[in-house]
Amino acid sequence: MNPLRWSFRAQCLLGFAACAGLLAFAIYMQIQMGLEPCPLCIYQRIAFAAVGVLFLFGALHGPSSRGGRAGYGVLTALAALVGIGIAGRHVYVQLLPKDLGSSCGPPLSFLAETMGPFEVFRTVLTGTGDCGNIDWTFLGLSMPMWSLVWFVLLAGWALYTGLCARKKRLF
């Protein structure tokens, strides 16, 4: 079966399953492999969860109107664009030379205890801590690089799913 010809609901479920699988892999890497996530990794997980939840809402609602499907597609793509920004920042921090301070600061738990939520968000995105470390690679790409690839794919999938014209189907 060609997923490009699936119904809106099935395509949204596929997007949700991809996000759930990516989050499960991140948790596996943390628990089984001992890779502690940095603050930017946590924000990427939150972005994957948001994209996944929006895909799930689209699948459960399954709007029959073209505008409703487009709304879900655009909203999900916007959430993926936030993830692209976070993952892009993480890749930038990792690619900086170590002598230029390629880090992202103290652990997120310490920041949450000592600062307000907006200060924590600003501090994490300005980059100072262990975000510059590359602890894992696959096919020459670090985990934030793979996150960036997946966010781009999910944004494209959301736009395709929401904006593609299709015939009405039951599922």
C-alpha positions, -999 to +999 in steps of 0.1 A: +000+000+000+012+034-009+010+058+022+007+088-002-028+075-012-040+067+024-068+087+039-062+118+060-068+098+093-043+071+083-017+096+073-021+114+106-018+082+124+014+074+106+028+109+116+018+102+152+034+067+151+067+083+138+067+108+166+059+082+193+087+060+179+112+089+180+103+097+216+105+060+226+140+059+210+151+090+229+139+075+262+156+042+253+189+060+247+185+078+280+176+048+301+195+019+285+225+037+269+229+063+297+228+093+275+215+122+296+196+148+277+207+184+277+182+213+279+180+216+241+173+178+239+144+182+263+129+210+242+133+188+211+114+161+229+086+185+238+084+196+201+082+160+189+054+154+215+036+185+203+038+174+166+027+139+176-003+152+196-014+174+167-012+144+143-032+124+168-059+151+171-061+153+133-065+115+131-092+114+158-111+144+145-107+135+108-123+166+094-142+162+062-137+197+049-106+207+030-101+237+053-102+216+084-076+192+071-054+222+059-057+237+094-044+205+110-016+203+084-004+239+088-007+238+126+013+206+128+039+219+103+043+251+125+050+229+155+076+210+135+091+244+124+096+252+161+114+218+164+135+227+134+145+259+151+155+241+183+173+213+166+190+238+143+203+257+173+215+225+189+234+215+157+249+250+156+261+247+192+276+213+185+294+225+154+310+255+172+347+250+181+351+241+218+372+272+225+342+294+215+321+280+243+300+255+225+278+246+255+244+253+267+246+259+305+237+241+337+212+213+338+175+221+332+166+210+368+190+236+382+176+263+359+140+255+368+148+258+405+166+291+403+148+310+375+114+318+362+100+300+331+108+327+306+143+331+319+148+294+317+136+293+281+158+323+271+189+308+289+185+274+273+182+288+238+212+311+242+234+280+248+258+275+277+263+238+292+268+203+278+248+206+246+281+208+226+290+173+234+284+146+207+278+114+226+262+094+198+263+093+160+247+072+134+258+074+097+280+103+107+251+124+121+246+133+158+213+129+175+204+167+171+212+164+134+189+134+131+162+153+150+166+181+125+161+157+096+130+142+112+115+176+120+119+185+083+103+152+072+075+156+096+068+192+086+067+181+049+044+151+058+021+174+078+018+198+048+013+170+024-013+154+046-032+186+052-030+202+018-033+172-006-066+169-023-082+135-018-114+116-022-136+110+008-130+077+025-143+061+057-108+057+072 
